Structures are given as C-alpha cells and as structure tokens.
Amino acid sequence: MTTPTYDEAARRKALRRRHLLQRQTIIFGSLIVILGALVLAALGVFLNILPAPFDPDFTNTEAETETGPIVPCPADGAIPVDWAAITANVYNGTTRGGLAATTAQALRDTGVATATEGNYTGGSYDGTVLITTGIEGISSAYSIAPLFPEHEILYDGTKSDEVIDVVVGSKFEAMSADATPLDPETPLVGPEGCTPISKLPTVTTEPDAAQ
C-alpha cells in the first residue's frame, strides 16, 4: 500500500517541477524576446531607420543659446532716444590711426556722449560701422544708427547697461553729414528677421569690444 502512495507523490512533485520549469521558460523567454525587440528598435532609431517614439525637439528652449550674430528687435512701442541721452564707446576696427578719436569727436558734436575710445579688441572689422548693444541699449543703438550711412546692429548679451559700442570698420569714410534724429513720436522698427527681446539669449558668441 505504501508504494502507490510514494509513486503518486513523486509523480505530483515531478509535475509541479515541470510546470514550474515551463512557466520559467515562458517568462524568461518572453523577457528575452522583449529585450531583443527593444534593442533592435533602439538601434533602428539610432540609425534613423525608425522614427523616434518622442518629439526630438522636446528641449528646454529657454536654455538654448544662439551661436551666430544676433540682430535684436526694439521693444514693442519703443521710441527713439534723444542723442544727448546716449553714451557710446568708440573703437577702431582698422589699422588707420586716430579713427576712434575722430569718430568720437564727431559723435560728441551731435550731442552723443562718449566714454571709452581705443582699438577694437575683437580684431579688424571689415564693414562700415558695427553697433553692439545689450538689452538696455537697443533703443539707443537704433536711434544713433542714422548717423552712419551703413551700419549693422548686433546683440551682445554680456552688456548689462545702456552704453553701446560703436566699432568703425575698414569701409568707413565719414558720418552722415545730413543725419537728423528720428521722429520721437514714431516707434522704432527693426529689420525683418530680427530677434525679439523675449528670445534674446543671456550671452552671445559675437566678439565684443572690451569695456
């Protein structure tokens, strides 16, 4: 009588063990298949064979900085600044001696105050006149621009005051003799494609003149 009982218990134990092994085989096999599929999918995305499952543009745009020259837009509704209320640093971006001094004097003759005069530490400037400004000096930069027949206004995120920098380049000949202040009642308008103040980065890679 004891032998059948022993055989039955052994059979049930063997069945349980087999069922356990089957479940383990299914579970581990499924995990291996899933992991393999994930690896293949990741490889496909990496090789641009498959589309990414999320938006690749999902980044912190507030932390991004632009790397090229930035032309800032005037603030909405900003009006011209009186020349007598503008202060500028003047830099010589050429090898012509005394150009910063003569340009600074010409600016003072219009009422513009000048601070630093010297050579442009950013190297030579091949254009006519480069005006660089921080956020606080954007209106001043646009207001002083009519004094120069050709110019470009670029943003310098390292500048925190209203003082602007005027860099005289190799194509500069003279200030506009017949320039007049902008209409104080007409809001300033930036060129097409300029960057709104709300999108200006904190720091720009555009070389700037030493203060």
C-alpha positions in Angstrom: 0.0 0.0 0.0 2.9 2.4 0.6 4.4 2.1 -2.8 1.5 3.5 -4.8 1.3 6.5 -2.4 5.0 7.1 -2.8 4.8 6.9 -6.6 1.8 9.2 -6.6 3.6 11.8 -4.5 6.7 11.6 -6.7 4.6 12.0 -9.8 2.9 15.1 -8.5 6.2 16.5 -7.5 7.6 15.9 -10.9 4.5 17.5 -12.5 4.9 20.6 -10.3 8.5 20.8 -11.2 7.8 20.5 -14.9 5.0 23.2 -14.7 7.4 25.5 -12.8 10.1 25.0 -15.4 7.6 25.6 -18.2 6.5 28.9 -16.5 10.1 30.0 -16.0 10.9 29.1 -19.6 7.9 31.2 -20.8 8.7 34.1 -18.6 12.4 34.3 -19.3 11.8 33.6 -23.0 9.3 36.5 -23.2 11.7 38.8 -21.4 14.5 37.9 -23.8 12.2 38.5 -26.8 11.0 41.9 -25.4 14.6 43.0 -24.6 15.7 41.9 -28.0 12.9 43.9 -29.7 13.8 47.0 -27.6 17.4 46.7 -28.6 16.5 46.3 -32.3 14.1 49.3 -32.0 16.7 51.4 -30.3 19.3 50.5 -33.0 16.7 51.4 -35.7 16.1 54.8 -34.1 19.9 55.4 -33.7 20.5 54.6 -37.4 17.4 56.7 -38.4 15.7 53.7 -39.8 12.8 54.0 -37.4 11.2 57.3 -36.2 11.8 58.3 -32.6 8.9 57.5 -30.2 9.0 61.0 -28.8 9.4 64.5 -30.2 13.2 65.1 -30.8 12.6 68.8 -30.5 11.5 68.4 -26.8 14.2 70.5 -25.3 14.4 73.4 -22.9 14.3 76.2 -25.4 14.9 78.7 -22.6 18.3 77.3 -22.0 19.3 77.3 -25.7 21.6 80.0 -26.9 22.1 81.1 -30.4 25.6 80.8 -31.8 25.6 83.3 -34.7 25.4 87.1 -34.9 22.0 88.2 -33.5 20.2 91.4 -34.6 17.9 92.5 -31.8 14.5 93.9 -32.3 13.5 97.1 -30.5 10.9 96.6 -27.8 7.3 96.9 -28.9 6.4 100.5 -28.9 9.9 101.7 -28.1 10.5 105.3 -29.3 13.8 106.9 -30.3 16.3 108.1 -27.7 17.5 111.7 -27.8 21.1 111.7 -29.0 22.1 113.7 -25.9 20.9 110.9 -23.7 23.1 108.3 -25.5 26.5 107.2 -24.3 28.8 105.2 -26.6 32.2 103.6 -26.5 34.1 104.1 -29.8 36.5 101.5 -31.2 38.8 101.5 -34.2 38.4 98.2 -36.1 41.1 99.2 -38.7 44.8 99.9 -38.9 44.1 103.6 -39.6 45.5 105.5 -36.6 43.2 108.0 -34.7 40.0 106.8 -36.3 38.3 106.2 -32.9 39.3 109.6 -31.6 38.0 111.5 -34.7 34.8 109.5 -34.7 34.2 110.0 -31.0 34.6 113.8 -31.5 32.1 113.7 -34.4 29.7 111.9 -32.2 30.1 114.5 -29.4 29.4 117.2 -31.9 26.0 115.7 -32.4 25.3 115.6 -28.6 26.2 111.9 -28.1 28.3 111.3 -25.0 31.4 109.1 -25.4 33.1 107.0 -22.8 35.9 104.7 -23.9 38.0 105.2 -27.0 40.5 102.7 -28.4 41.3 99.9 -30.7 38.7 97.1 -31.2 39.9 94.1 -29.2 37.7 91.8 -31.4 40.3 92.3 -34.2 39.6 94.1 -37.5 36.1 94.9 -38.7 35.6 94.7 -42.5 32.3 96.5 -42.6 31.5 100.2 -42.2 30.1 100.6 -38.7 29.2 97.9 -36.1 27.0 98.9 -33.3 26.7 96.3 -30.4 24.3 96.6 -27.6 22.8 94.8 -24.6 19.1 94.7 -24.0 19.1 98.1 -22.2 20.8 99.9 -25.1 18.8 98.6 -28.0 16.7 101.8 -28.4 19.9 103.8 -28.2 21.6 101.7 -30.9 18.7 102.2 -33.3 18.5 105.9 -32.5 22.1 106.5 -33.3 22.1 104.4 -36.5 21.1 107.3 -38.8 24.4 109.0 -38.1 26.2 106.3 -40.2 25.4 105.7 -43.9 25.9 102.0 -43.5 25.8 100.0 -40.3 24.8 96.8 -38.6 23.4 96.4 -35.1 24.2 93.2 -33.2 23.3 92.0 -29.8 25.9 91.4 -27.0 24.4 89.5 -24.1 27.4 90.4 -21.9 26.4 94.0 -21.8 24.1 95.0 -18.9 23.9 98.8 -19.2 22.6 101.3 -21.8 26.1 102.1 -23.1 26.5 101.0 -26.7 29.7 100.2 -28.6 30.4 101.8 -32.0 33.1 99.9 -34.0 34.4 101.8 -37.0 35.4 99.4 -39.8 37.6 99.5 -42.9 34.8 100.7 -45.2 34.0 103.7 -43.0 34.7 107.1 -44.6 32.6 109.6 -42.6 29.5 110.0 -40.6 26.4 111.2 -42.4 26.6 114.9 -42.7 22.9 115.5 -43.1 21.7 113.0 -40.5 18.8 114.1 -38.3 17.3 112.5 -35.2 14.5 110.1 -35.7 10.9 111.2 -35.1 10.4 110.9 -31.3 6.8 110.1 -31.9 7.4 107.2 -34.2 8.1 103.8 -32.6 11.4 102.1 -33.6 11.2 99.3 -36.1 13.8 96.5 -36.5 14.8 94.8 -39.8 13.0 91.7 -41.0 14.3 88.6 -39.2 15.5 90.4 -36.1 15.2 88.6 -32.7 12.6 89.8 -30.3 13.8 90.8 -26.8 12.0 87.9 -25.2 14.1 85.5 -27.2 17.5 87.1 -26.8 20.0 84.8 -25.0 21.9 85.8 -22.0 25.3 85.5 -23.7 26.2 85.7 -27.3 29.3 84.4 -29.1 29.7 87.5 -31.2 33.1 89.1 -30.3 32.7 92.2 -28.4 34.9 95.2 -27.6 36.5 95.3 -24.2 34.9 97.8 -21.9 
